[in-house]
Amino acid sequence: LFLANREDSLRFNQTYNLQGAVAEQKKYSGPAIQELKNANRLLKEGYMWLKSRHGGLKRKVIALDKRRIYVYKKEDSKAPKRIVPLAFAQCRSHVTKKGKFSYFMELFTPEKKFLFAFDDESEQQEWITMIQGVCDNSMLDHLENVTPKKRLSKEDLSESSSTWKEELLALRQQEGN
């Protein structure tokens, strides 16, 4: 699932009631890394380079649990600098030969795009695999808990189906003329 622009993203958020998931990034004051370790919530942790809003790459401690990425300034930080909910996020690898780094990961969330850099390809692939697995599971969990605003009845489905069939037949007849 890839949303082309901000308007599509906002429409998608409204449809699936994601405002809470996005707002969580700003409201949530997260645990220290040691608290995640003690609670056995940590799937992976390590150092990555994160592109700052000023354009440079800064080395950060990244912790991954079953629903979020926590970004810390250093290992003994008491709280994360940023929390990124992974419901409806998508990541992809990016390799370039320019500059100090060659291996990158782009993480797209409904609210923001993040760019992470890695020292080697194996580290990049390991993180992408873990994060994509969490993204997929978070999205499925969220969709299972969302109830549609209006449930369609069998009559609604058969009416829309017959209308769709009629439109398709009309288009085929136009092409034949």
N, C-alpha and C positions, 0 to 999 in steps of 0.2 A: 504494500500500500504506500503510494507516494503522492503527496499533495503538492500540486504544481505551484500554487501561490498562496499568499496570506488569506485571501478571500475564501478559497477552497478550504483552507485549514480552519478558519472561523466557522464556516458553515458546517464542516464535519464535527467540530467541537460542540456546536449547538445541537446537532442532530443526535449525537451520542452522549450529551450531557457531560462533557469533559471539563467544564470550567473548574471543578474541584480538583481534578488531577493536575491541571496546569497551575492553579493557585497554590497548590501544595508546595511548589518550588519556592515560593516567597514566604509563606507563613511558617513552615515547618522548621523548628530548631532541632537539628539532628544530634545523634549520639557521637561521642568520641569513638575512634577506631577500636580502642580497647573494649568499649561496651559492646560493639558489634561482635568482636571476637568472643567475649565472655558469653554472649547469648547464642553463639553458634549460628549467627545470621549471615556471616561473611562468606560469599562464594569465591571472591578473588580480591586481592589488594596488590598494589604496586605503584611504582612511579611512572608517570606519563608526562609528556609535554602538552600543555593546553594553550591554545591560542587565546591571548587576552584581548580585551576590547580595543586595546591600543595597537594591536597587530603583531606584537612579539609573542614568542613562545615562552611560557613559564613552566618550570618543573613543579608538578603537584602530586600529592599522594591521592590515589583514586581507590575507593572501596566500592565493591559491587555486592548488593544483596539481591533477594528474589524480586524486588520491585523497583529499585533505584540505584543510581550512581551517586556516591557522596564524594565531593571534591574538597580536600583538605590542603591547607598551606604547607603543613609539615606533619610528621607522624604523631607528635604529641599534642596536636591541636585539640582543644576541648570541644569544639563544634565545627561542623563543616562550613566552608565558605559558600558552597552551592550544593543543592540537592536537585538531581535531575530525575523526575519520574519517567519510567520507561514504557508506560502504557502508551501505545500508538507512536512509539519512536521507531526509527529505522536507521541502520548503519551500513556503511559501505567502505571498502578499502580504496585507497588512492595511493599510487606509487609515482614518484617523480625523482628525477636525478639532480634537482637543483638544491643548493644550500646544504646545510649541515645534516638535515634529515631526508631520508628517502621514502619512509613508510608512514602513511597517514591513515586516519580513520575519520570519516565525517559522520556525525550523529545528528539526525534530523528529528526534532521533537515538534509538537504542534506550536510551541512558542518560539523556539530558537534553534539555530544550527551551531554545532560545536565541532571544532577541529582538534584532534589529538595527534601527536607525533610520537613515533617509536624509534628505538635505536636499531632494531632488526626485524626482519619479516616474520620470524616465528613468534615473537612477542605480539606483533600486530595481529596475526591470524588467531592466536590464542584468545586475545581480548575480544576480537570481533565475534568469534564463535560463542563465547560466553555471553556477551551483551545481546547478540541477536537471539539467543535462546531465551534470555530473560524478557526481551521485548515481545517475542512471540507468546510466551506464557502469560505475561501481564495483559496483553491485548485480549487473549482468550478469556482470562479470568474476568476482565472488565466487561466484556460483551455478554458473558453468562449472567452477570448481575444487573445488567441494564434491561429494563422493561420498556417495550415500545410505547409511545404515547397513545397509539390507537392500534388495537389488534384487528387484523383483517379477517373477515368471515369467509366461509367457502363461497358465498354468493359474490362477495367483492372480488375474490380471486377469479371466479369463472367469468364475471362481467369484464374484468380487465383483460383476461385471456381472450375472450371473444372479440373485444374491441381491437386488441393487438392483431389478431388474425385477420379481421376485416381490413385494417390499415395495410397489412402486408399484401393481401390479395389485390387491393386497389393499386398499390405501387407496382406490383407485377403486371397488372393489366396496362398501366401507363407505359411501362417499359416495352411491352409487346406492340404498342401502337406506333 
